């Protein structure tokens, strides 16, 4: 089968390569790009270990063809670190609140939690549980995962400028 030229932005960096159109995104990420955060779990989109963020949506990369995402902006768990390479808020809160045990589901959990908090910056426990339902963990019982996501929401909300600060900043920027 002939290969196609694939161009993507992965974790903020432009990448390209050759792949058969039937190549699954998870395999392209792990084997061609050497991005190994997303894990291959069930290979049927049921477990969520392979979850990545594609153009602002959580997607299971084990059932997505690389041809479907040509030109897309993809974020994996590696893209959620701070600029200096230290753990990002979600990663740190998962560590601090023991939201992982074996760690196999963790990259998909954190990546999905990132999108959940983009969609709903202040979720209730019920909204977190519902929003994370497509990602399975066999070890933790989810309680500490929920705590980690809730703590992340609190931290991220505390870091956001208030609406009056944002309006003031916009006026200052406009005056310059």
N, C-alpha and C positions, 0 to 999 in steps of 0.2 A: 504494500500500500504506500502511496506517495505521502511525503511529509509536507506539512504546511508551516509557513513562517508565523510564529506566534510572538506578539508584542504585548506585554503587560506592564503594569506598574505594581510592584510587590513591595509592601512595607515602605512606600514612598520612593522607591528606586525603579527606574525603567529597566526592564529585562527583556530579553528576546531569546528565542531558540527555535529549533525545528521539532515538530511532533506529528505523529499520525493523528488525524482528526478524532479518532476513537480513543485516544489516550485520555485517561481520567486525570482531572486536575490534581488530585492527591498524588498521583505518581509523577506528574510533571514537576510539582513542587518539591517532592522528596528526592526523586532520582535525578532530574535534570538540573534543578536549581539548588539542590542540597539544603532546602529549607525543611527541617525535620520536626518542627514543633507540632504541626498537625499530624495526628496519628491515624494509622489504618486500623479500624476496629472491626465492625461488622460487615463492611463493604455493601450495605443495603440501605444506608441512611437512617438507621434506627438508633444508633448509639450516640452519635454526635461528636465522637473523638476527633473527627476530621473537619470540624466546623471552622470556616474562615469567613471573613467579611468581604463581600464582593459588591462594589458600588453601593455601599450603604445597606446591605442586606446580609443576614446570616444565611450561609449556604453550606450544605454538606458536600464537601469536595470529592467524596468517594463515588458520587453518582452524577457528577458534572463533568462533561467533556471539556477539554482544554479549548476545543474549537468554539464552544459556546461562550467563552469568556475572553476571546481575543480582543485586546484593546481595553480590558477592564482594569479597575483599580482594586487590588486585593490586599487585605491586611490579615496577617497571621499573628499568632501569639508573640512572635519575635518582634513584630511591629508595634507592640503595646508597651515596650520599655521606654524609659525616659531618654532624652537626647544623649545623656552621658553614658547610656548603657545600663544604668541601674534599673531595678524593678519599678514598673509603673504602679499606679495606685491599686488597681485590681490584683496584680500579681503580688504585691506586698500584703494586701489584705487577705488574700488566700493563704499566704504563708503565716501571717500573724494570727489568723483565726482558725488555723488548721483545717482549711477547706479542701484538703487533699490528703490522701493516704498513699495509695500506690502511685498516684500521679498520672496514670494513663489517660484519664478523661480530662485532666486539668487544662491542657491547651484549648480544647474545644469549649470547655466550661467558661474559661476566662474570655475567649473570643466572643462567645455568645453573650456573656454578661456585659461586655463592652457595648455591644449593639443594643442590648436591653436598656442600659443606662443612657444611651443616646436617644432612644425612643421615649423613655420614661425616666427622667432624672431623679425622681423621688418615689420609687415604687414601694408599695406595701409588701408585707411578707407574702400575701396571697398572690400579688402580681409578680413577684420574683419567682415563686414556685411555678406559676402558670407560664411565665416567659422562658423558664429554663426547662420546661417539660420535654423538649426534644433532645435533651442531653442527659445521658444515663451515667450513673456512678454505681459501681458494685461494692464500694467499700464504706463510704462515709455516712450514709443515711441522710444526706443532704442538709442537715441542720446547720453545720458549720459553713457549708457553701452559701446558704441563705444569709448567715451572719456576715460572711465576707463581702457579699454583694451589697448588703445593707450598709455596712461600714464604709464601703467604697463610695456609695451614693452620698453618704454624709460628708466624707472628705472632699469629694469632687464638688458638691454643692457649696461647701465652705470656701473652696478656692475660686468659685465663680464670682465675678463682680456683681454687686447688686444692680438692679435695673436702673437706679438713679446714677450709680457710678458709670454704668455702660453708656447712658445717655450723655453724661458729662464728658466722658471720653470721646464720644462721637462728635460732640460740639467742638472740643479742642482740636481734634483731628481735622474737622471741616474748616476751622479758622486758619490752620497752617497752610 
